[in-house]
Amino acid sequence: MSHGFGVLVAVGVLGISLVGAGPAGADRGRVFPTELALPNGFLPEGIAIGDEPTAYFGSRGDGSLYRVDLRTGKGEVFSKGPGTPSVGLKVDDRGRLFVAGGGAGNGRVVDARGGAVLKSYQFSPDADTFVNDVVVTDRAAWFTDSRKSVLYKVSLGRHGELPDAAETVPLTGDLVLTPGVNNANGIAETPDGRALLVVQSNTGKLFRVDPANGVTKEVDLGGQVLANGDGLLVLGRSLYVVQNRLNTVAEFSLNRTGTRGELVTSVTDPRFDVPTTVASFGKSLYLPNARFSTPPTPDTTYNAVAIPKP
């Protein structure tokens, strides 16, 4: 979920003060914090939220993982990093966090409760790699590599068992790699669950990927360009695209197969400071501020912010 470059699009400013809680149980109707403080110097980039009101963040510095209670805003480092980045994150319904390892060319699976590393995978053997984001489907976890025309597949067993090794799936078709820049970035499932969606940051294009063979086909977005496209989130037929340096979240309405999309709205918020990706809980979207344009120091402050779903 690293940064790209592009042209500014018109957006509407969305002022935020309160965000409602999730739909379940005693949390119904509660007001959750709309800003979540992260440790100074943390260098956040990824976020993951499952069915519980807990957000997980990864550090692109030392790779530590931070956990925040959305109800209170209180958090803790629960898994010390390996000294290499943690970038894209997803949590599955078995309480496992899948972590993209950035320039280390790897990924790992972490126990979201205790923080233990359950499995590690070295995807790329060379330095020209950036394992950027991940999505977990019923059958596999899929990781993008922004420097290679491939996806990495971690197949899941019938009961979610983790394999000993990952597979490399070459990408062919419409997605054309540009050497030396960030290409494939955010990844999500199509609404029908039959294919994957990948945004190419350097071109602003969105692609549908056939998981059976890696063939890519550009998604018809009616001429819209996803400049600085970063993290993706699909909820029903809605696709949310974070455009990091534009401080914008674009919402598209997709058809079921994910071959076409229509822009619904683009929103921003004065609290955005280069958000990189997005996760959902209840009626809210949560975005970490990576602050790419701010020189990092051990004392640099970082946070995540919540906005109502458009």
Summary of the structure (lengths in Angstrom):
residues: 310
radius of gyration: 17.7
end to end distance: 22.2
largest distance: 51.0
contacts: 1146
relative contact order: 0.19
helix: 2%
strand: 46%
